[in-house]
Amino acid sequence: MKRRSPNSKRTGRSVLLGRGEVFHLPEAMRGERMRVEEGLVWATVEGDATDYLVHEGESLTVGPNTVLEALRPARVRIEDDAYLG
């Protein structure tokens, strides 16, 4: 796994990741959802025995210490429950 490079950008509530880059969602984002707008992301949620492959257009509820790795260049949007309606 590569660490997040300076070329990865966090824009508003979106995260852009290059292939192989890793992003750690801080505990403050507990209960929110991440949605893969582009690409393919491997997600690991602390305390969950299952890892997830999240494809373009899919979403996942995140918990504390969620780690994302882009298996392809990816754009991930972080959404809170109020936004989802």
C-alpha positions in Angstrom: 0.0 0.0 0.0 1.3 3.4 -0.9 0.8 6.4 1.3 -1.3 9.3 0.1 0.8 11.5 -2.2 0.8 15.3 -2.5 -1.0 14.8 -5.8 -4.1 13.4 -4.0 -6.5 16.2 -3.4 -9.2 16.7 -0.9 -11.8 19.0 -2.4 -14.8 19.8 -0.1 -16.1 16.4 0.9 -14.5 14.6 -2.0 -11.2 12.7 -2.0 -9.2 12.0 -5.2 -6.9 9.0 -5.0 -4.4 7.7 -7.5 -4.1 3.9 -8.0 -2.6 2.3 -4.9 -3.1 5.4 -2.7 -4.5 5.0 0.8 -6.8 7.4 2.7 -7.7 7.0 6.4 -11.1 8.4 7.4 -10.9 10.0 10.8 -13.1 8.9 13.7 -15.0 12.1 13.4 -16.7 10.7 10.2 -18.4 7.9 12.1 -21.9 7.1 10.7 -21.3 8.8 7.4 -21.4 7.1 4.0 -18.7 7.0 1.4 -19.7 6.8 -2.3 -17.3 5.9 -5.1 -18.1 8.4 -7.9 -15.3 7.0 -10.1 -12.9 4.1 -9.9 -12.7 1.1 -7.6 -11.9 1.2 -3.8 -11.0 -1.5 -1.3 -12.4 -0.5 2.1 -11.5 -1.8 5.6 -13.6 -0.8 8.6 -12.2 -1.4 12.1 -14.1 -4.0 14.0 -15.7 -5.4 10.8 -14.4 -8.8 9.8 -15.3 -8.2 6.2 -13.4 -6.0 3.7 -15.3 -4.4 0.9 -14.7 -3.8 -2.8 -16.7 -0.6 -3.5 -17.3 -0.1 -7.3 -18.2 3.1 -9.1 -21.7 4.1 -8.1 -21.8 2.1 -4.9 -21.7 3.3 -1.3 -20.8 2.0 2.1 -21.5 3.2 5.7 -18.1 4.1 7.3 -17.1 3.7 10.9 -14.2 4.8 13.0 -10.8 4.1 11.5 -12.0 3.2 8.0 -9.1 2.8 5.5 -9.6 3.1 1.7 -7.2 2.0 -1.0 -7.8 2.9 -4.6 -7.4 -0.1 -6.8 -7.9 2.2 -9.8 -7.8 6.0 -9.8 -10.8 7.0 -7.7 -13.0 9.9 -6.6 -14.8 9.2 -3.3 -17.5 11.4 -1.9 -18.2 11.5 1.9 -21.9 12.1 2.6 -23.6 12.4 6.0 -27.0 10.8 6.7 -28.8 14.2 6.5 -27.5 14.7 3.0 -28.8 11.3 1.9 -32.3 12.3 3.1 
